[in-house]
Amino acid sequence: MMQPFQKADVKLPSMREWVAAQMKAINKHANKPTRKELVTQYYALRGDQVWINDTYQVNIDYDSEKNGALTPDPSIRVIHLSIKRRDKQPIMDYRDLMDIKDMLLSEDHEGMMLYPARMREHDMANQYHIWCPVMRDSGDPVGFPFGWNCGRKVNNDSFGGAVQRPFEEGQS
């Protein structure tokens, strides 16, 4: 069963130290961000809430438009969950990502992983992004105008050649 999340008290180093460390870490990469982009990223990170459990770290930006995300409807803001494993390994467990969204926002929030046009792609680490629209003023969840609309369909059993990971105790 997934361990509960706790709010982390993250202390970033000074902006100069952080940017210098990032520049050194990406020195040999061909497509690296500029110093100005890193400074912008540093200040965006300072506004995030950070939550951790034994496996994951989740940074939450409650108004991602301020940090460069698109929000075409002025009545909506988008909450951005940036999710990574603490051991830096890849994730692709649907149930874990769904549980993270539910635990840190709610079961009523809808979230989307976007596979963007290559010109907007961000793939710098084993990090996953879930975008959750809410009403700007009230914070009420906003549903997507696409996807399934025929009730909840989940399966705990493997059948027909498909392999399904069983629900953990307490889940359904």
Buried (B, 14 or more C-beta within 10 A) or exposed (E): EBEEBEEBEEEEEEEEEBBBEBBEEBEEEEEBBEEEEBBBBBEBBEEBEBBBBEBBBBBBBBBBBEBEBEBEEEEEBBBBBBBBBEEEEEBEEEBBBBBBBBBBBEEEBBBBEEEEEEEEEEEEEBBBBBBBBBEBEEEEBBEEEEEEEEEEEEEEEEEEEEEEEEEEEEEE
